[in-house]
Amino acid sequence: AVVSTQSTGPRYRQELLQQMKEIQKCEDRKNWRYRQTFASQLPHLSELYTTKEVYDHIQPIVLNLTVDQVSQVRQASFTALSKLLQKFKHQSETEYYETTCDTIRTKFANSNKCTYRQSYVLICMELLQDEQYEIIETSFIDKLLELSTDRTPNVRLWVGQSLLLLRDNTKNDQVEKSLLQLQSDIDIDVRHYSTHVNSPSTPAVGT
């Protein structure tokens, strides 16, 4: 384990927060597996803290890891971010959830960087794989559908995969319309992955 949770006292929890902040600063490519494991632990570690502490301290760490230079670390952080969104969603106060969703839309879906826009779709994929259809429908579907016409094939490809997971769990007619459009895309990979559901690691088109 990257970090130990054997003790859960107040002093230890504060020390652990500082330790987590130091770990996510380690950008050495050779240590990417360390950051990947760390990212995968964050949802579990978040259970030690209040929702406000998670929002103030752990959420920024997760968001920082979503733009890591190594794709495996980013993917682990997308999974962690999905879990945090679910945690925030189930709280009585919606501020943390709404603000986090807004950050994701602004940072990724509206980005000029195609890798960031692709990351937005991959975050949606994580939510869909967790069957969080309501979260997608209420907070992410509009931008996801917009990206079905993105200029970058890799982005459209992942939108196709996402919509395939969503199509049987939505009443939004635009989902099926966008899928049909993607299935006739000029790019052969987009056409294929908008027709067949594959795991997120399957397409050999880069991450």
Salt bridges, closest charged atoms under 4 A:
GLU15 OE2 - ARG11 NE 3.30
GLU22 OE2 - LYS25 NZ 3.56
GLU47 OE2 - LYS87 NZ 3.99
ASP56 OD2 - LYS52 NZ 2.57
ASP68 OD2 - ARG35 NE 2.66
ASP102 OD1 - ARG105 NH2 3.88
ASP130 OD2 - LYS83 NZ 3.17
GLU146 OE1 - LYS143 NZ 3.84
ASP150 OD2 - ARG117 NE 2.49
GLU176 OE2 - ARG167 NH2 2.61
ASP185 OD2 - ARG156 NE 2.74
